[in-house]
Amino acid sequence: MPPDATESSAPVFDLRHLTKTYRVGDVEVRALRDVTLALPAGEFVVLLGPSGSGKSTLLNIMGGLDLPTTGEVRYHGDDLARADESALTAYRRRHVGFVFQFYNLIPSLTALENVELVTEIATSPMRPEEALRLVDLDARRDHFPAQLSGGEQQRVAIARAIAKRPAVLLCDEPTGALDISTGIVVLEALERVNAELATTTVVITHNAAIAAMADRVVRLADGCVTSNEARAGGRVHARDLVW
């Protein structure tokens, strides 16, 4: 993988004719159908579509957590679809941060200690305190997960994901378990990370309102990309979204 993925002018992801088929008993389920997609570096991208449209499968393949049945998954020219497990592990560790709907924090560790776990395995991490500052949680760093609200726990999860300075941040329904006001605070944190770190940020959602804060909106239905559009005009800030 390139030493600094953000320096390349090529798309950060270049996906070509991806298919993904799962077998459930005697039934084949086609999760992705001939997906071709290019994503420029540094963008805030929203993957929009109903449940079962293939969003999570696509995100998992981009993150090196799953492999396509056929097709190419190029990250700055390197085809992840043909990488072995050792190379995929190195890719995930060095280049990708993950944020999921559920926070997966360690209950016995403080917010700061949860973030520190990632910095111990990263090659050039930021200080855990700085990661928490970016998500506006520096004042809560000594609190345990049980002492934090759902939105605060999700922001700790974001801080943990960005502490290793990933080139790519992949977020699967990061506001799905939150109410609207709390979800906006979490989206503001993702917005700040994208702006300050120039991290390519991909957010899965079924909430069409969130598309207004994206540089690019990719719509999926029935495993297919139905549109891939750079948004004309300026992005809407998370705090100004109309729900």
C-alpha positions in Angstrom: 0.0 0.0 0.0 1.2 3.6 -0.6 3.0 5.3 2.3 0.6 8.3 2.1 -2.7 7.5 0.3 -3.9 11.1 0.5 -1.1 12.2 -1.9 -2.4 10.3 -4.9 -4.6 12.1 -7.5 -6.2 8.8 -8.5 -9.5 7.7 -6.9 -9.0 6.4 -3.4 -11.4 3.5 -4.4 -11.9 2.2 -7.9 -14.4 -0.7 -7.8 -15.0 -2.6 -11.0 -17.8 -5.0 -11.8 -18.2 -6.2 -8.2 -20.6 -9.0 -7.4 -21.2 -10.7 -4.1 -23.2 -13.8 -3.7 -24.0 -15.6 -0.4 -25.4 -19.1 -0.2 -28.1 -19.6 2.5 -28.9 -23.3 2.4 -29.9 -24.1 -1.1 -30.6 -20.5 -2.0 -28.2 -18.0 -3.5 -28.5 -14.4 -2.4 -27.0 -11.8 -4.7 -26.0 -8.9 -2.4 -24.1 -6.9 -5.0 -24.7 -6.9 -8.8 -22.0 -5.6 -11.2 -21.1 -2.6 -9.0 -18.7 -0.1 -10.6 -17.8 2.9 -8.6 -14.9 5.4 -8.2 -14.5 7.6 -5.0 -12.1 10.5 -5.0 -9.9 11.1 -1.9 -11.0 13.4 0.8 -14.7 13.4 0.0 -17.6 13.0 2.5 -19.6 10.2 0.8 -23.1 9.0 1.7 -24.2 5.6 0.7 -28.0 5.8 0.6 -30.6 3.0 0.2 -33.1 0.8 1.9 -32.3 -2.2 4.1 -31.1 -5.0 1.9 -29.8 -2.8 -0.9 -26.2 -3.9 -0.4 -24.8 -0.9 1.4 -23.2 -2.8 4.3 -21.8 -5.5 2.0 -20.2 -2.8 -0.2 -18.7 -1.1 2.9 -17.3 -4.4 4.3 -15.6 -5.1 1.0 -14.1 -1.6 0.8 -12.9 -2.1 4.4 -11.2 -5.4 3.7 -13.6 -7.3 6.0 -15.1 -9.3 3.1 -14.1 -10.2 -0.4 -16.2 -10.0 -3.6 -17.3 -13.1 -5.5 -16.1 -11.5 -8.7 -14.6 -8.1 -9.7 -11.9 -5.7 -8.6 -11.6 -3.6 -5.4 -8.7 -1.2 -6.1 -7.4 1.0 -3.2 -4.9 3.4 -4.8 -4.2 0.8 -7.5 -3.9 -2.2 -5.3 -6.6 -4.9 -5.8 -7.9 -5.9 -2.4 -9.9 -8.7 -4.0 -6.6 -10.5 -4.7 -4.8 -9.7 -1.4 -4.1 -12.4 1.1 -5.2 -12.2 4.7 -1.9 -10.8 5.9 -2.1 -7.9 3.4 -5.8 -7.3 4.2 -4.9 -7.1 7.9 -2.2 -4.6 7.2 -4.5 -2.6 5.0 -7.2 -2.4 7.8 -4.7 -1.6 10.5 -2.9 1.1 8.6 -5.4 2.8 6.3 -9.0 2.2 7.6 -11.0 3.3 10.6 -14.4 1.7 11.3 -17.5 3.1 13.0 -20.5 0.9 13.5 -24.0 1.4 14.8 -23.1 -0.2 18.1 -20.2 1.3 19.9 -18.2 -1.8 21.0 -16.4 0.0 23.8 -14.7 -1.9 26.6 -16.8 -1.2 29.7 -13.9 -1.5 32.1 -11.8 1.2 30.3 -12.3 5.0 30.3 -12.9 6.9 27.1 -9.3 7.8 27.0 -8.1 4.2 27.5 -10.5 2.9 24.9 -8.9 5.3 22.4 -5.4 4.4 23.6 -5.9 0.8 22.6 -5.8 1.7 19.0 -2.8 4.0 19.2 -0.7 1.2 20.6 -0.9 -0.7 17.3 -0.8 2.2 14.9 2.3 3.4 13.1 1.9 7.1 13.5 -1.1 7.8 15.8 -2.3 11.0 17.1 -2.4 11.6 20.9 -5.6 10.0 22.3 -6.4 13.4 23.9 -6.3 15.0 20.5 -8.7 12.4 19.0 -11.2 13.1 21.8 -10.8 16.8 21.3 -11.7 16.4 17.6 -15.1 14.8 18.7 -15.5 17.4 21.5 -15.1 14.9 24.3 -11.9 16.0 25.9 -13.8 16.9 29.1 -15.2 13.3 29.4 -12.0 11.4 28.8 -11.9 9.9 32.3 -15.5 8.6 32.2 -16.4 5.0 31.7 -18.8 4.0 28.9 -21.6 3.4 31.5 -21.2 7.1 32.5 -21.6 8.4 29.0 -24.7 8.9 26.9 -25.3 6.9 23.7 -24.1 9.9 21.6 -21.0 10.3 23.7 -20.2 6.6 23.4 -20.5 6.9 19.6 -18.1 9.9 19.6 -15.6 7.9 21.6 -15.9 5.1 19.0 -15.2 7.8 16.3 -12.2 9.0 18.3 -10.9 5.5 18.5 -11.3 5.0 14.8 -9.5 8.2 13.8 -6.7 8.0 16.4 -4.5 6.0 14.0 -5.0 8.7 11.3 -6.7 6.5 8.8 -6.9 7.6 5.2 -10.5 6.2 5.1 -13.2 6.3 7.7 -16.1 3.8 7.0 -19.3 4.3 9.0 -22.2 1.9 9.0 -25.4 3.6 10.3 -23.5 5.6 12.9 -26.6 7.4 14.0 -29.0 4.5 13.7 -29.4 3.9 17.4 -29.6 7.6 18.3 -32.3 10.2 18.5 -32.3 13.1 16.1 -30.5 15.7 18.3 -27.9 13.2 19.4 -27.4 12.0 15.9 -26.7 15.5 14.7 -23.9 15.9 17.3 -22.4 12.6 16.0 -22.6 13.8 12.4 -20.9 17.1 13.4 -18.1 15.0 14.8 -17.7 13.1 11.5 -17.9 16.4 9.6 -15.1 17.9 11.7 -12.9 14.8 11.1 -13.4 15.0 7.4 -12.6 18.7 7.3 -9.6 18.7 9.7 -7.9 15.4 8.7 -9.0 15.2 5.0 -10.1 11.7 5.7 -12.2 10.1 3.0 -15.4 9.5 4.9 -18.1 7.0 3.8 -21.3 6.9 5.7 -24.1 4.3 5.3 -27.6 5.5 6.0 -31.2 5.0 5.0 -32.0 8.6 6.1 -32.2 10.7 3.0 -31.8 13.9 5.0 -28.1 13.1 5.7 -27.4 13.2 2.0 -27.5 17.0 2.1 -24.1 17.1 4.0 -22.3 14.9 1.5 -19.9 15.8 -1.3 -21.1 12.7 -3.1 -24.3 10.6 -2.8 -24.3 7.0 -4.0 -27.7 5.4 -4.1 -28.1 1.6 -4.1 -31.1 -0.6 -4.7 -31.3 -4.4 -5.0 -27.5 -4.7 -4.9 -27.0 -2.2 -7.8 -25.6 1.4 -7.8 -28.5 3.4 -9.3 -26.7 6.7 -9.1 -23.3 8.1 -8.2 -23.5 11.9 -8.1 -21.2 14.7 -6.8 -23.6 17.2 -5.2 -23.8 20.5 -6.9 -23.4 23.6 -4.7 -22.2 23.6 -1.1 -22.7 21.0 1.6 -25.2 21.6 4.3 -23.7 21.5 7.8 -24.9 18.7 10.1 -26.5 21.2 12.4 -28.6 22.7 9.6 -30.0 19.4 8.3 -33.8 19.3 7.8 -35.1 16.0 9.1 
